[in-house]
Amino acid sequence: MASTPTREVARRVFAREFNDASYTFKESDDDRAPVYVLLPTGQRANRVFLVGTLTETEDVGEDSEYWQGRVVDPNGDTFFMYAGQYQPDAASMLRELEPPAYVAVVGKPRTYETDEGEVNVSIRPESISEVDEATRDRWVVETAERTLDRVKRYKEADLEDPATDEYITMADEEYEQLSIENYRQSVVGALESLQDEQAEASAD
């Protein structure tokens, strides 16, 4: 009896880093092998977990329903997700939700190369659920912690050492034009935005 493959850990990542994660790879030649995106901070991701503000939904399908959703993180950066007939639950949620709304999304990263040669990164959602502000706030704090951990590991890595984490080495090669500092700034911006929101709420 074949064993059921284990589900990959859903990575927490802010939109700026996710949208920069344009490099994809598989770790075996098996047709069913998972496809990973490489996060610029040096970690692979087959699934992601995000919580943010759903700001817009639109049926962009031509022959059948194909829903696009935009979810914004505290920095104002946007995750794009798409759900159609093969993601009926997620498509139904995008059809029914009234933006703006806080949502939690688990899904798989997908990349698409445009005619101009640019690579766009989006999410194929497995699940979408409406959540409260406290859930969004917790996600921001946890994602900030995970991102800082990845940035620290990347900065401390000895890229000349063969024993260095292979995904950090891969990220250094694939994203040499990107600055790792961008993702530390995303953390700072997200936490400052959260503090500002909380200060405004307590002042009301």
C-alpha positions, 0 to 999 in steps of 0.5 A, a space after each residue: 500500500 502506497 504511503 500518503 505523502 506528507 504535506 509540506 509546511 506552509 511558510 509564512 512570508 510577507 508579500 514583498 519577498 513572496 513576489 520576488 520568489 521567481 525561481 522554481 525547482 523540483 527535487 526529483 524527476 518524478 512527475 508528481 514531485 512537489 514544485 518549490 519556489 525558492 524564497 530569497 532569504 534561502 528557504 524552499 516553499 511548496 505551500 504558504 500561509 498568509 493573513 491580510 486584507 482582501 481588498 478586491 475580488 474579480 471573476 477574470 474567467 472567460 468561459 468559466 468562473 476564474 476568480 482573482 483575489 488581492 490580499 494586502 499585507 501591512 506594508 501595502 504589498 499585494 499577494 495575488 491569488 487565483 481560484 477556478 473550477 479545480 479550487 471550488 471552495 476557494 473560488 466560492 469564498 472569493 465569490 461570496 466575500 465582501 472586501 475589505 475583509 481579513 482573510 487567512 489563506 493557505 495555498 501553493 505558489 505558482 509562477 507565470 512568465 509574461 510575454 515581456 519575460 517577467 516572472 509573476 508569482 501568485 497563489 493557488 489557494 487550498 483554503 480561504 477563511 475570514 478571520 478577525 484582526 487579532 488573527 491578522 496581528 498574530 500572523 504579522 508578528 509570527 511572520 516577522 519573527 520567521 523572516 528575521 530568522 531567515 535573514 539572520 541565517 542567510 547573513 551568517 552563512 559562509 557561502 564558501 563552505 560546502 556544508 552551508 544550507 543548499 537553499 541559502 547557496 541557491 538563493 545567493 546564486 539565483 537572486 544576486 541582484 536582490 538585497 537581503 536587506 529588503 526583507 528586513 525592511 519589510 519586517 520593520 515596516 510591518 511591525 511599525 504599521 501594526 503599532 500605528 494601527 494599535 495606537 490609533 485604536 487605543 486613541 479612539 
